[in-house]
């Protein structure tokens, strides 16, 4: 029975932002309903304890996210949420106190990824207010992400924009050091108990239109992670946001059969040999990044 440390479930593919670094989905906008979510949890229960509300879309847009968290708890799952953070103030009552909630990842680079988004002070303040409330009442992990550094210019615009966010975090937690002096790209730093920050270079999302590499390398897709899109399509990882590597639909074929299919096993065996058998994987900037680590 294959086990996955990260099991991504896309509860919606809709988003309230249009970030420069995130390719827009061409799929039909959709919210997963609670019945389908329940059926998914029943099928994946033997395979994981941790689910992640993430692929494309903004999970806090889902009107029933509180019910999804409650159902996750009832069925024995812990939940990690990745969010751009813009809705955290209005949705916090649906999150705080939910026993299934394990971690919230804030993609703070969403701020610089939207040139039109000017309410940065309010944005940062709302996230830090939420973090303060969570720390006072729960042991939920908070992870701040700034994945927007350019590889060819250490003094790039994103780094300058990040400084305002870093300053706010340093002030909020009364840090006796400058975060920039403590952190290196790709490695996180512990800000305080249950609060972390990770800064990294921007990576290239996989796209069939991109240049193909030699395929040499490794990925954890179908090894410790797998994803289900909002319509039930099973894909190897959270970066196949268009369902290019469609392994099957969980509403038509049992999940346990999908991950043991010929295509799924070919992907797994290929990476065991350090080779990407799928075209999309040979055009994935994140796989290239992983191969260098």
N, C-alpha and C positions, 0 to 999 in steps of 0.2 A: 504494500500500500504506500504510494508515494506521498511524502509529506512536504508541505510548503511553509516556509517561514513568513513569506509575504504573499497574501492572497488579495489581489486588487479587485474590487467590485465597483463598477462605475454606476452610481445610483442616478446620475444624470450626465448628459453630455452637453448641457447648456451652461453658458458662462455669462457673467455680467461685465466682463472685461474683454479687451481685445489686445492681448499682450504681443509685443513685437517678436518675442522669442518663442511663442507657442503657436504652431500651425493650427489654423482654423479647421474644424471638422467639417466634412462634406456630408455627414450623415444626418438623417432626419432628427430634429430636436426632440428629446424625449425625457420623461421622468420615469424611473422604474416604480412600479406599484408594489404595495406591501405584500401582496399575495405571491408575486413572482420572487420577491426578495426572500420570503420565507421558504419557498421551494428550493432556491439556490442554497440557502444555509443548510437545509436538510441534506442536500447532495454533497456538500463540501465538508461537512462535519468530520468525517473520518480522515480528512486530509490536512486540516489546519486548525489552529486555535486563534490565529490573528488575521483579521481582515482590515483592508485599507480602502476607505472611500476615496478612490482616486483612479483616474486614467485621464480622460478629458473632462471638461466641465467643472463647475464650482459646487461642491456638495452642500454648502450652506444655503444654496438656492432651493434645495428640495424642501417643500412645505412640510413633509413628514419625517424630517431627519430625526426628531425626537422619538418617534415611533420605531424608526429603524434601529436606533440605539437601544431602546427597550427590548425589542425582539432579539437583538443580538445578545443581550444579557440573558434573556430567557433560554436561549439555545446554547449558551456557554462560550460565547466568543468575546474577545477583546478587540476594540476598534481603534484604528489610527486614522485621523483625518488630515488631509492636505488641503489647505485653503489659501486663497489670496488675502484673506483677512478683512476685506472691505465690508463684510456683513456681520462681523463678529459682535458688534454692539447690539444690534437688533435681534440676533439669534442666540445670544449667550444663555438666556433662560432655558433654551432647549438643549443645552449642552452641559452646563454645570450641574453636578450631582448625579449624572448618569453613570451607574457602576460599570457599564461596559467600556466607557471611554478611557483609553490608555494613554494616547498621545495626540497632540495637535501640532502639525507642521505648518508654520506660516511662511509662505513664499513671498518674502519681503521685496524680492527683485521685481515683483509685479508693479511696484510703484514706479520704477524707472522704465518699465516696459510699456507704460502708457503715458504718452506725452501730454495727453489731455487731462490727466488726473492731477489736479492742483491742490487738493485738500490734504496735502501730505502731513501737516501737523495733526489734523484730526485723525487721520489714518493711523499714524504711529501711536498717538495717545490712546485711541480705542484699544489697540492691541496690547499695549502695556497695562492699561486698566484691567483688561480681561486677565492677563497673566497674573497680575497682583491678586485678583479675586480668586483665581484658581489655586494659587499657592497657599492662600489663607484657608481654603476650604477642602482641598483635595490633594491627591498625590499624582495628578495627571502630569505627564511630561510635556513641556513646551519646547519646541525646536524652531529657532529662527533660521531661515535660509536666505542667503544672498548668493545666488548662483548666476552671476552676471559679469564676472571679470573677463576681460578680453586677453587672450594669450599673448598678443603681440605688443601690448602697451600697458605697462604697469601703472601708468598715470592716466588711465582712460577715464572717460566721462562717467561711466558707471561707478567707478571707484570713488570719484568725487561726490556723486550723489549718495553713495553708501555712507559717507562720513557723517551725514546728518542723522541717519538711522543709528549708526554706531554711537554717536554722541548721546542720543536719547537713551540708549540702553545703558551706557556707562553711568549716566546721571541717575536713572531709575534704580539701578542696583548698587550705586555708590562704589563703583569699582575703583580700586587704587592703581589701576593700570589702563593703558590704551589697548583696546581689543586688537587693533591693527598690528601692534607689536607682538601679540601673543599667538595670532592665528596664521596658519599657512593654508593656501588653497587645497581643498580636498580633505582637510582635517579639521574637526570641530574643536570647540573650546567650551568648557563648562563654565557658565556664567555664575550660577549658584545652584543649590539643590533643585533638581528636576527641570532646570532651564539650561538650554544649550544653544550655541550658534555655530553655523557652518557656512563658510564662504568658499566659493569655487568658481572655476571658469565656466562660461556658458558652453553648452555642448550642442552638437547638431542633431536634431531629431531625425530618425530614419525616414527616408522618402525614396520611392522608386525612381524619382527623377534625378536623384543625386548620383555622383560618380561612385562606381563600385570599387571596393578595395580588393586585396588578394584573398580575403576571407579568413586569413589566419588570425586566431584569437579565441577568446573564451567569453562566455556569458552565463549568467545564472538563470536565464529563461528556461522554464520547465524543470529546473533543478531545485531551486529554493523559492521561485516565484512563478506566478501565473496570473492571468487577468480575465475577467468576464466583463464585456461591454454591456451597455444598458439594455440592449435587445437580447442578451443571452449568449452572444458570440464569445467563444473561448479563444484567447490569443496567448502566446507564450509569455508576454511581459507587458508592463504598463506603458511602453513606448509605441506599441502598435495601436495607435489611437483610431485608425481607420479600419481595423480588422482585416488587413492585407493577408496575414497568416491565419486564416480562418480554419480553426481546428474542428469546428462543429458548434452546434447550438445546444446549450444545456437544457433548453425547453423541448428539444426533440430527441436528444441522445444523452444518456446518463453521463455525468462528468467522469466517472471512473473509466468509462469506455473511451471517452474523448482523449484523455491523456495517455492512453495506451494504444492509440491509433498508429498506423504506419508513419504518417507525417510527423506526429509528435515524437515518436521514438527516433526517427531520423534526425530531428533537430537535437534531441538529447545526446544521441550517440555521436553526432557531428562535433558538438562542443566538447565531448569527452576526448575526441581526437584533436581538439583545439582548431576546429574548422567550422565556419558558418555555412550550412548547407542551403539556407534560404537567401534569396536575392535581397530581401529587405534587410536582413541581418548584415549583409555585406555592404550595406549603405547606411549603417548606423554609427553615428559619432559617439554615442555613449558606449557601445561595445569596444570601439577603438580606445576610448578613455580607460575602460576597465582592463584592457589588455596591457596597458602601460603601468598598471598599479601592481 
